[in-house]
Amino acid sequence: MKFRSRITSTRFIELFIQVSSTIAKLTKVCVLRVCPDRLYFCPMRLHGEAQLWGEVRRSIFQHFCMEGVSQEFNEIYLELMSEHLARAVKNAGNASSLKLQLTNKLRPCLTVVVELASCPGHSRAMVHDLPVKVLPRRWWKEYIEPQVRGSDVSVYLPAMKTMKTMVERMANMGSHVLVEANLNGKMNLSVETDEVTIKSYFKNLGNPPNAVLCMSHCKDSENMVQVRVDNRKLLQFFDGQQINPTMAVCNILRDTLLHLILVHEDISLQYFIPAS
């Protein structure tokens, strides 16, 4: 097995830093799945818990070379501590390059090399050897992308800062938040206690094209679809996310799942929060 990659674009280095930081805030341990055309950050599956799925396409790397366990199964699965990766790349913001490489230093490691330019013609490097566990192929099936049936409603999210502020206020009032949306670009957040009910209304958000196609099959586009989720898990998502997405979508499976998707250039993050 071999894996070597290098990012030289300042913009893409910063983006990788943001993704690593987001993943570290949302999950303690993850599996880095190395494929010929992209990297995946896969969750450790725990029943009833929120799950993260991250994807970084090969196009952000100036150099990308990998050989999997075999020609037929050309992938590598590495279990690592998310925080270790985030710390290793944290200071790469002003770096000339960021390298990732699978090495063997008494034990398997993901070696992170941050190359920093100093005086003209010279550079210095910070090297971090992150211990990893190479997962055997019999375990790979545990780390496939979560399968979600077609959502009942899909809507674009409002400004992330606004959403975070609303969720923070509601987290102080109750342990669960009701999220509801419809096919007319409306979305509501609400929390209810014995003493008070707080509700925030958003409109004219728009619906993704695939959702709009479903309108003809829906009796009433104003009909709200809802799911109640743990407020802590929703707040964890907004606290953790570091990227500035070009597209943010909320999918709701009625009374079952809240599925949040963030996309920015060649990177995407998905967060799955089960109903509670």
C-alpha positions in Angstrom: 0.0 0.0 0.0 1.2 3.5 -0.8 -0.2 7.0 -0.4 1.5 10.3 -1.0 -0.2 13.6 -1.7 0.7 17.3 -1.7 -1.3 20.6 -1.7 0.5 23.7 -2.9 -2.4 26.1 -3.4 -2.7 28.5 -0.4 -6.5 28.5 -1.0 -6.8 24.7 -0.9 -4.4 24.4 2.0 -6.7 26.7 4.0 -9.7 24.7 2.9 -8.1 21.4 4.1 -7.3 23.1 7.4 -10.9 24.1 7.8 -12.2 20.6 6.9 -9.8 18.9 9.4 -10.9 21.3 12.1 -14.6 20.7 11.4 -14.1 16.9 11.5 -12.2 17.1 14.8 -15.0 19.1 16.4 -17.7 16.7 15.2 -16.1 13.3 15.8 -13.3 12.1 18.0 -12.2 9.1 15.9 -12.7 8.8 12.2 -11.5 6.6 9.3 -9.6 8.2 6.4 -10.6 6.3 3.3 -8.1 6.8 0.5 -9.4 6.2 -3.0 -7.9 6.9 -6.4 -10.0 10.0 -7.0 -10.7 11.4 -3.5 -10.4 11.1 0.3 -13.3 10.3 2.5 -13.6 11.0 6.2 -15.9 8.2 7.5 -17.6 8.1 10.9 -17.3 5.5 13.6 -20.8 4.2 13.6 -22.7 4.4 16.9 -26.4 3.6 17.0 -28.6 6.6 17.7 -25.7 9.1 17.4 -25.2 11.8 14.8 -22.8 10.9 12.0 -20.4 12.8 9.8 -19.4 12.1 6.3 -16.7 14.2 4.6 -15.3 14.1 1.1 -12.2 15.8 -0.4 -11.8 15.4 -4.2 -8.4 14.7 -5.7 -8.5 18.0 -7.6 -7.3 20.1 -4.6 -4.0 18.2 -4.6 -1.1 19.2 -6.8 0.3 15.6 -6.4 -1.7 12.5 -5.5 -0.4 9.0 -5.7 -1.9 5.9 -4.1 -1.9 2.1 -4.4 -4.5 0.2 -2.5 -4.4 -3.3 -1.0 -4.8 -4.8 -4.5 -5.8 -3.8 -8.1 -9.3 -5.2 -7.4 -9.6 -3.4 -4.0 -7.7 -0.2 -4.7 -8.4 1.6 -1.5 -6.8 2.2 1.9 -8.7 2.6 5.2 -6.9 4.3 8.1 -8.3 4.8 11.6 -7.0 7.9 13.3 -7.7 10.5 16.0 -9.4 13.5 14.3 -7.9 16.0 16.7 -4.3 14.8 15.9 -4.8 15.6 12.2 -6.4 19.0 12.9 -3.5 19.9 15.2 -0.9 18.8 12.6 -2.3 21.0 9.8 -3.4 23.9 12.0 -0.3 26.0 11.3 -0.1 25.3 7.6 -2.0 28.5 6.7 1.1 30.3 5.5 2.9 27.1 4.3 4.2 26.7 0.8 3.0 23.1 0.7 1.2 20.5 2.8 2.1 16.8 2.4 0.3 13.7 3.5 2.0 10.3 3.3 1.4 6.8 4.6 4.7 5.8 6.3 5.9 3.0 8.6 7.9 4.3 11.6 7.8 1.3 13.9 4.1 1.4 13.3 1.9 2.7 10.5 1.7 6.5 10.5 0.1 9.2 8.5 3.0 11.6 8.2 2.0 15.3 7.8 4.7 17.6 6.5 4.1 21.4 6.6 6.7 23.2 4.5 7.2 26.8 5.5 9.2 29.3 3.5 11.8 31.3 5.5 14.5 33.4 3.8 14.7 33.3 0.0 15.9 30.0 -1.3 15.4 28.3 2.0 12.6 26.5 3.7 11.9 24.6 6.9 9.5 21.8 7.6 7.3 20.7 10.5 6.8 16.9 10.5 4.0 15.2 12.4 3.8 11.4 12.5 0.2 10.5 13.4 -0.3 6.9 14.5 -3.0 5.1 12.4 -4.6 1.7 12.3 -4.7 0.1 8.9 -8.1 -1.6 8.7 -8.4 -5.0 7.1 -10.7 -5.4 4.1 -13.3 -7.4 6.2 -14.0 -4.2 8.1 -14.5 -1.9 5.1 -18.2 -2.5 4.9 -18.6 -0.7 8.2 -17.4 2.5 6.6 -19.6 3.0 3.5 -21.5 6.2 3.0 -24.7 6.3 5.0 -27.6 5.4 2.8 -30.6 7.7 3.0 -33.9 7.2 1.2 -35.4 10.1 -0.7 -36.1 12.9 1.7 -39.7 14.2 2.2 -38.5 17.8 1.8 -35.3 19.6 0.9 -34.6 23.3 1.4 -31.6 25.6 1.2 -30.3 26.6 4.7 -30.4 30.3 5.7 -27.2 32.1 6.7 -25.1 29.8 8.9 -24.4 32.5 11.5 -28.1 33.2 11.8 -28.9 29.6 12.2 -26.2 29.1 14.8 -27.5 32.1 16.9 -31.0 30.7 16.8 -30.0 27.2 17.8 -27.8 28.6 20.7 -30.7 30.5 22.1 -33.0 27.5 21.8 -30.4 25.2 23.4 -30.7 27.3 26.6 -34.5 26.8 26.6 -35.0 23.0 25.9 -33.2 19.8 25.1 -34.9 19.3 21.7 -35.6 21.5 18.7 -38.3 20.9 16.1 -37.1 21.5 12.5 -39.7 21.8 9.8 -39.7 22.9 6.2 -41.8 22.8 3.0 -41.5 22.8 -0.7 -42.2 26.5 -0.9 -38.9 27.6 0.6 -40.0 28.0 4.2 -38.3 26.6 7.3 -39.1 26.9 11.0 -37.2 26.1 14.2 -39.0 25.8 17.5 -38.5 24.7 21.0 -41.3 24.2 23.6 -41.2 23.9 27.3 -44.0 23.9 30.0 -43.4 27.7 30.4 -42.7 29.0 26.9 -42.6 28.3 23.2 -40.0 29.9 20.9 -40.3 29.7 17.2 -38.1 31.2 14.4 -39.5 31.6 10.8 -37.5 31.6 7.6 -39.0 32.1 4.1 -37.9 32.5 0.5 -35.0 30.1 1.1 -35.6 28.2 -2.1 -35.6 24.5 -2.8 -33.0 22.4 -4.7 -34.1 21.5 -8.2 -34.7 17.8 -7.3 -37.0 18.9 -4.6 -38.9 21.2 -6.9 -39.5 18.3 -9.3 -41.4 16.6 -6.5 -43.9 19.4 -6.1 -46.2 17.9 -8.7 -46.5 14.8 -6.5 -47.2 16.8 -3.4 -50.8 17.7 -2.6 -49.8 21.0 -0.9 -46.4 22.6 -1.3 -47.2 24.6 1.9 -47.4 21.4 3.9 -44.6 21.4 6.6 -42.5 18.2 7.1 -40.9 18.0 10.5 -38.4 16.2 12.6 -37.5 16.7 16.3 -33.8 16.3 17.1 -31.5 16.7 20.1 -30.5 20.3 20.4 -27.0 19.5 21.5 -26.3 17.5 18.4 -27.6 20.3 16.2 -25.6 22.9 18.0 -22.5 20.7 17.7 -22.9 20.8 14.0 -23.1 24.6 13.9 -20.3 25.0 16.5 -18.0 22.6 14.6 -18.4 23.7 11.0 -15.5 25.9 9.8 -15.9 26.1 6.1 -17.8 28.8 4.3 -20.1 26.7 2.0 -21.2 27.8 -1.4 -24.3 25.6 -0.9 -26.0 24.4 2.3 -29.0 22.1 2.1 -31.3 20.7 4.8 -33.1 17.4 4.0 -35.8 16.1 6.3 -37.2 12.6 6.5 -40.4 13.0 8.4 -40.0 12.1 12.1 -36.8 10.1 11.2 -33.7 12.1 10.2 -32.3 15.6 9.7 -29.7 15.5 6.9 -27.5 18.6 6.5 -25.1 19.0 3.5 -22.4 21.6 3.1 -20.6 22.0 -0.2 -17.6 24.2 -1.0 -15.7 23.8 -4.3 -14.1 20.3 -4.2 -15.2 19.5 -0.6 -18.4 18.4 0.9 -19.6 17.5 4.4 -22.7 15.7 5.4 -24.2 15.5 8.9 -26.9 13.0 9.8 -28.9 13.6 13.0 -31.5 11.0 13.9 -34.8 12.0 15.4 -35.2 11.9 19.1 
